[in-house]
């Protein structure tokens, strides 16, 4: 049962101060935006007694509207002007109703949470945590969180809290040194099935078992691979067979097996729109001829570690010119191209 403070004047009554928020001042969050928003709300919803005919059989107290009388949608609109920190450090501490409304999914579509080593200034749409306890608490307080970026590795209990509480997650960026057990990765994929953007270490995907687990992300559209200190070759075939909506892949500086790459590109030839990849694998085999299969869909292409061998220049740039839907090309060319080679791209 709600307390007397929650039912009546416990939130804010027109013309009164805001004592209910005083207990939250110690959290360090700014209250000015909350106070301003509530004062505006009172100015709209308050009614003067003098405007009511004397014959009206009601007491003056019944004409005083408190913030607790505002409908949910109005409070959510007010809360949409609050920062990430204000939502969880101030608003949620007022009462159970405000806590529930502050977790509404409409308030969290643009919020980001950063797991990091260092303490940093928070912004309106982002907040960071340094300890595992702080991170887990935030996941509990923000179940509709959409984006989580990890700038350090985290323990399994952090991921258990993440996939248990934040099942609307749409973007997850893992640290390059992050290690996960198969059971944790499997649960993460199953319970956070709405992930659309994923950054993951190539070390985690070197096993077909782990790669197959990631391939079950039916909504995955953007995949980025980070190279671990000990470079690993990721298993691409399961990713090719799964992830039906995959449209962008960034291999980074990862070395991939050419046969696996050929298989992957062939399976994804109708969906891939953006590829970032090394110019050659093992410093000798140019990947461009393999990209021709994606000629109808590929729109953006970026090469890392451009290394041109003279005897393959014409073949490579002819293949580049065959990518008829290509709209954006990025590559750093330090040495002059063989005469006539560059023109092949525009034929």
Beta strands, then each sheet from edge to edge (+ up, - down):
strand 1: 112-115
strand 2: 126-129
strand 3: 147-150
strand 4: 171-173
strand 5: 197-201
strand 6: 222-226
strand 7: 248-250
strand 8: 274-278
strand 9: 280-281
strand 10: 285-286
strand 11: 300-304
strand 12: 328-330
sheet 1: 2+ 1+ 3+ 4+ 5+ 6+ 7+ 8+ 11+ 12+
sheet 2: 9+ 10-
end
